[in-house]
Amino acid sequence: MKILKTLFGVARAILTIVLVCLLAIILTQRISNNKMAIAGIRIFTVVTESMVPKYLVGDAILVRAMPIEELQVGDDITYLGAVDSFKDRIVTHRIIEKEKKEDGTYRIVTKGVANDKEDPEINETQVFGKVIYKIKSISYINGIIGNLYGMYFVIIVPMAFIFFFDFIGFRRDKEEELEEEERIRKKEKNEAEEDKEKDKEENEQEDEKIDEKKERRKRRRNKRRQRRKKNEE
């Protein structure tokens, strides 16, 4: 039972840590308007079909910042558009060209796998990072957090319940611990009383033995007196 409880506690702790990290990433992006990342990680949600079948609408993608030198043709990257219809739009497309210029900067061209035309040229300052993973479940959480009431009822309220039940569990564990301590104290007290009673019985038995010895000596003395008296007569 204790082993199962321990395993459940460990699994719950790991799940909580993962959930908190993901929520922290999403909230940080919401508050900073995608200007901040946690450990270089950002989460974005696919909203167009330009990358079908690789990424579907609604997919959540994890994007990790990395040195521009490590990006290769064929990598899927997320960047902030700067010109034409791409201006101020967050785009996730595949690198089809990458060239280092004489001044040390890079010229990068991307294209959606489902698109016929390539995107306008970008540079490394526009790149958020490389797509490293996609998970649909996070897109649901991401959408909820975008709504204040959704965040309150689906995120804050359940977390409040978790903390409440954790508190109740802590109190129950504390009560069980106090009960166990009280049980141990009573056991020690009973053992002490039993030892005391046993010592008392042993002392009484020892006293009885001494009294018996005295009584035997007394009888022997009386017998000797009687014999002397009889001999004198």
C-alpha positions as CSV (number, residue, x, y, z in Angstrom):
1,M,0.0,0.0,0.0
2,K,2.8,2.4,0.9
3,I,4.6,1.5,-2.3
4,L,1.6,2.3,-4.4
5,K,1.0,5.5,-2.6
6,T,4.6,6.5,-3.2
7,L,4.5,5.7,-6.9
8,F,1.2,7.6,-7.2
9,G,2.8,10.6,-5.5
10,V,5.8,10.5,-7.8
11,A,3.7,10.2,-10.9
12,R,1.4,13.1,-9.8
13,A,4.4,15.3,-9.0
14,I,6.0,14.7,-12.5
15,L,2.6,15.4,-14.2
16,T,2.1,18.5,-12.2
17,I,5.6,19.8,-13.0
18,V,5.1,19.1,-16.7
19,L,1.7,20.9,-16.7
20,V,3.0,23.9,-14.7
21,C,6.0,24.2,-17.1
22,L,3.7,24.1,-20.2
23,L,1.3,26.6,-18.6
24,A,4.2,28.9,-17.7
25,I,5.4,28.9,-21.3
26,I,1.9,29.6,-22.6
27,L,1.1,32.3,-20.1
28,T,4.6,33.9,-20.6
29,Q,3.9,34.1,-24.3
30,R,0.4,35.5,-23.8
31,I,1.6,38.2,-21.4
32,S,4.7,39.2,-23.5
33,N,3.0,38.8,-26.9
34,N,5.5,36.1,-27.9
35,K,8.5,38.3,-27.1
36,M,9.6,36.1,-24.2
37,A,10.4,32.4,-24.0
38,I,11.2,30.0,-21.1
39,A,14.4,28.1,-21.6
40,G,14.3,29.1,-25.2
41,I,11.0,27.3,-25.7
42,R,7.8,28.8,-27.2
43,I,4.5,27.2,-28.0
44,F,2.5,28.2,-31.1
45,T,-0.7,26.9,-32.6
46,V,-1.1,26.2,-36.3
47,V,-3.9,28.2,-37.8
48,T,-3.6,27.6,-41.6
49,E,-3.3,24.6,-43.9
50,S,0.0,25.8,-45.4
51,M,2.0,22.9,-43.8
52,V,-0.5,20.1,-44.4
53,P,0.0,17.2,-44.0
54,K,3.0,17.8,-41.7
55,Y,1.0,20.1,-39.4
56,L,-2.7,20.3,-39.3
57,V,-4.9,23.3,-38.2
58,G,-5.1,23.1,-34.4
59,D,-1.8,21.4,-33.8
60,A,0.4,22.9,-31.1
61,I,4.1,23.1,-31.9
62,L,7.1,23.5,-29.6
63,V,9.7,25.8,-31.0
64,R,13.2,26.0,-29.6
65,A,15.5,28.9,-30.2
66,M,18.9,27.9,-31.6
67,P,21.9,29.4,-33.3
68,I,21.2,30.3,-36.9
69,E,24.2,28.3,-38.0
70,E,22.6,25.1,-36.8
71,L,19.5,25.6,-39.0
72,Q,19.5,23.6,-42.2
73,V,17.5,23.4,-45.4
74,G,14.6,21.1,-44.7
75,D,14.1,22.4,-41.1
76,D,10.7,23.7,-40.1
77,I,11.0,27.1,-38.4
78,T,8.7,29.7,-36.9
79,Y,9.4,33.4,-37.7
80,L,7.8,36.8,-37.6
81,G,6.9,38.1,-41.1
82,A,8.0,41.6,-42.0
83,V,6.8,42.4,-45.5
84,D,3.6,42.3,-47.6
85,S,0.8,40.0,-46.4
86,F,3.3,38.4,-44.0
87,K,3.9,41.6,-42.0
88,D,3.6,41.0,-38.2
89,R,2.3,37.5,-38.8
90,I,3.8,34.5,-37.1
91,V,4.6,31.9,-39.7
92,T,5.8,28.3,-39.5
93,H,7.2,27.1,-42.8
94,R,10.1,25.0,-44.1
95,I,13.5,26.3,-45.1
96,I,14.2,25.8,-48.8
97,E,17.2,28.1,-49.1
98,K,19.9,29.3,-46.7
99,E,22.8,31.5,-47.6
100,K,25.5,33.3,-45.6
101,K,26.2,36.8,-46.9
102,E,29.5,38.6,-47.0
103,D,28.6,40.7,-43.9
104,G,28.1,37.5,-41.9
105,T,24.3,37.6,-41.8
106,Y,22.1,35.0,-43.4
107,R,19.5,35.0,-46.2
108,I,16.7,32.5,-45.6
109,V,13.9,31.5,-47.8
110,T,11.0,29.4,-46.6
111,K,7.9,27.9,-48.1
112,G,4.8,26.1,-46.8
113,V,4.8,22.4,-47.9
114,A,1.2,22.8,-49.2
115,N,2.0,26.2,-50.9
116,D,3.0,26.7,-54.5
117,K,4.9,30.0,-53.9
118,E,7.9,30.6,-51.6
119,D,7.7,33.2,-48.8
120,P,9.5,36.6,-48.9
121,E,13.1,36.4,-47.9
122,I,13.8,36.7,-44.1
123,N,16.9,37.1,-41.9
124,E,18.0,35.5,-38.6
125,T,16.6,38.4,-36.5
126,Q,13.0,37.3,-37.5
127,V,13.4,33.6,-36.5
128,F,11.9,32.4,-33.3
129,G,13.4,28.9,-33.6
130,K,13.1,25.4,-35.0
131,V,10.0,23.3,-34.6
132,I,11.0,20.3,-32.3
133,Y,7.7,18.7,-31.5
134,K,3.9,18.9,-32.1
135,I,1.1,18.1,-29.6
136,K,-2.6,18.7,-30.2
137,S,-3.6,18.6,-26.6
138,I,-1.7,21.7,-25.8
139,S,-3.6,23.7,-28.5
140,Y,-6.8,23.1,-26.4
141,I,-5.1,24.5,-23.3
142,N,-3.7,27.4,-25.3
143,G,-7.1,28.3,-26.6
144,I,-8.7,28.2,-23.2
145,I,-6.1,30.5,-21.7
146,G,-6.8,33.0,-24.4
147,N,-10.2,33.5,-22.9
148,L,-10.3,35.0,-19.4
149,Y,-13.4,33.1,-18.2
150,G,-12.1,29.9,-19.7
151,M,-8.8,30.4,-17.9
152,Y,-10.7,31.0,-14.7
153,F,-13.0,28.0,-14.8
154,V,-10.7,25.5,-16.5
155,I,-7.3,26.4,-15.1
156,I,-7.6,28.4,-11.9
157,V,-10.6,26.6,-10.4
158,P,-9.1,23.1,-10.9
159,M,-5.8,24.2,-9.5
160,A,-7.6,25.6,-6.5
161,F,-9.3,22.2,-6.0
162,I,-5.9,20.5,-6.4
163,F,-4.4,22.7,-3.7
164,F,-7.5,22.2,-1.5
165,F,-7.3,18.4,-1.7
166,D,-3.5,18.5,-1.2
167,F,-4.2,20.5,2.0
168,I,-6.8,18.0,3.1
169,G,-4.4,15.2,2.4
170,F,-1.7,17.0,4.3
171,R,-4.0,17.4,7.3
172,R,-5.0,13.8,7.1
173,D,-1.4,12.6,7.0
174,K,-0.6,14.9,9.9
175,E,-3.5,13.5,11.9
176,E,-2.4,9.9,11.1
177,E,1.2,10.9,12.2
178,L,-0.1,12.3,15.5
179,E,-2.3,9.2,16.0
180,E,0.7,7.0,15.4
181,E,2.8,9.0,17.8
182,E,0.0,8.8,20.4
183,R,-0.2,5.0,19.9
184,I,3.5,4.7,20.3
185,R,3.4,6.8,23.5
186,K,0.6,4.6,24.9
187,K,2.4,1.4,24.0
188,E,5.6,2.7,25.7
189,K,3.6,3.8,28.7
190,N,1.9,0.3,28.9
191,E,5.2,-1.4,28.6
192,A,6.7,0.8,31.3
193,E,3.7,0.0,33.6
194,E,4.1,-3.7,32.8
195,D,7.8,-3.6,33.6
196,K,7.0,-1.8,36.8
197,E,4.4,-4.3,37.8
198,K,6.7,-7.1,36.9
199,D,9.5,-5.6,39.0
200,K,7.0,-5.2,41.8
201,E,6.0,-8.9,41.6
202,E,9.6,-9.9,41.5
203,N,10.3,-7.8,44.6
204,E,7.3,-9.3,46.4
205,Q,8.5,-12.8,45.5
206,E,12.0,-11.9,46.7
207,D,10.5,-10.6,50.0
208,E,8.4,-13.8,50.4
209,K,11.6,-15.8,49.9
210,I,13.3,-13.7,52.5
211,D,10.4,-14.1,54.9
212,E,10.4,-17.8,54.3
213,K,14.1,-18.0,55.1
214,K,13.5,-16.0,58.3
215,E,10.7,-18.3,59.3
216,R,12.8,-21.4,58.7
217,R,15.6,-19.9,60.8
218,K,13.1,-19.1,63.5
219,R,11.7,-22.6,63.5
220,R,15.2,-24.0,63.7
221,R,16.1,-21.8,66.7
222,N,12.9,-22.8,68.4
223,K,13.6,-26.5,67.9
224,R,17.1,-26.0,69.3
225,R,15.8,-24.2,72.3
226,Q,13.2,-27.0,72.8
227,R,15.9,-29.7,72.6
228,R,18.2,-27.8,75.1
229,K,15.3,-27.4,77.4
230,K,14.5,-31.0,77.2
231,N,18.1,-32.0,77.8
232,E,18.3,-29.8,80.9
233,E,15.2,-31.5,82.3
